[in-house]
Each structure stands twice: as C-alpha cells, then as structure tokens.
Amino acid sequence: KSEPRFAACQSQGIPWFQSHGQWGDRNYPNIAPGDAIFFDWDNKGSSGPQDGQSDHVGIVEKCENGIVYTIEGNSGDSCRQNQYPVGYYEILGYGIPAF
C-alpha cells in the first residue's frame, strides 16, 4: 500500500494515513525521516486555540535532541528547512510511511 499523492491535507492526506493505521498524534514518540508532518495553525495569527484541522504539511528531515527538522514548501513563499520542538502545539500529527 503506497502512500497517496494529495493536495488537501484534511480531506485526503490525513484520512488515508489514519485509515491505514499509519497516523501518530503530535506526541508520537518514533518520529523518523520521511514522515509527513501536519500542522494546525491558528487562523488568527496567534498561539492557540487550534481548530483540529490541518493547514499545512511538510516532510520530516530528522529528529534530534527534542527538535523536529522539516522540509516545507510554501514556507514564506519558498521551500525551506524549519524546526520545531517535539510536541509543539501547532503540530497536528504525523503520517507514517510504510517503508
């Protein structure tokens, strides 16, 4: 079962990972390179509360010393590396590829 290509995080990406048992919430302990990382941003531009809907997706590059490093497109109008503390409140969860 190959992971799908998707354009809509909430209606296509997350449901596929969840229905295939390949989903971890923001506190998922086994974050690995290649995982899809889904974000839930507050639509008011400040911290919380989130609405439980994914607004953005990236790919985990690595996770070291409590920091998740990601590669994200459309980040400040470019493709860039970002980093977040593990369990960060804007992380909705992880799509876990089967490889």
C-alpha positions in Angstrom: 0.0 0.0 0.0 1.7 3.1 -1.2 1.0 6.5 0.3 -1.1 8.7 -1.9 -0.3 11.9 -3.5 -2.6 14.5 -2.1 -3.4 18.2 -2.4 -5.7 18.6 0.5 -4.2 17.7 3.9 -7.5 17.4 5.8 -9.7 15.7 3.2 -7.2 13.4 1.5 -3.8 13.1 3.3 -4.8 12.6 7.0 -7.7 10.3 6.4 -5.6 8.0 4.3 -2.9 7.7 6.9 -5.5 7.2 9.7 -7.5 4.6 7.7 -4.3 2.6 7.1 -3.1 2.7 10.8 -0.2 5.0 9.8 -1.0 8.0 11.9 0.7 9.4 15.0 -0.5 12.4 17.0 1.7 15.4 18.0 3.3 13.3 20.8 4.1 10.3 18.6 7.4 9.0 20.0 9.0 7.5 16.9 9.3 10.5 14.6 11.5 9.4 11.6 12.9 10.9 8.4 10.3 10.7 5.6 7.3 11.1 7.9 4.7 13.6 6.8 4.2 16.3 9.4 0.8 18.0 9.5 0.3 21.4 11.1 -2.8 23.1 12.6 -2.3 26.8 12.7 -4.5 29.2 14.5 -6.3 31.3 11.9 -6.0 34.4 14.0 -2.2 34.5 13.7 -1.5 34.0 17.4 -0.9 31.0 19.7 -4.0 28.7 20.0 -6.6 27.6 20.1 -6.2 25.3 17.1 -9.3 24.0 15.3 -8.2 20.4 14.8 -7.9 20.9 11.0 -4.7 20.6 9.1 -3.5 23.8 7.4 0.0 22.7 6.1 2.1 19.7 5.6 5.9 19.1 5.4 8.3 16.2 5.5 10.4 15.3 8.5 14.1 15.5 7.7 15.3 14.3 11.1 14.5 14.4 14.8 17.4 15.1 17.2 17.6 16.3 20.8 13.9 17.1 21.1 13.8 19.1 17.8 11.9 18.0 14.6 13.6 19.3 11.5 11.4 19.6 8.5 11.4 20.5 4.8 8.4 22.5 3.8 7.2 24.0 0.6 5.3 27.3 0.5 7.0 28.4 3.7 7.4 32.1 3.4 6.9 31.7 -0.3 9.8 29.3 -0.6 11.0 25.8 0.1 13.0 25.7 3.3 14.1 23.8 6.4 12.2 24.6 9.6 12.5 23.3 13.1 10.0 22.7 16.0 10.2 21.3 19.5 8.8 17.8 19.7 5.1 18.0 20.8 4.9 21.7 19.6 1.3 22.9 19.9 0.9 23.6 16.1 1.9 20.1 15.1 -1.4 18.2 14.5 0.3 14.8 13.8 2.4 12.6 11.6 1.6 10.4 8.5 3.9 7.4 8.8 5.1 5.9 5.5 5.3 2.1 5.3 8.9 1.7 4.4 
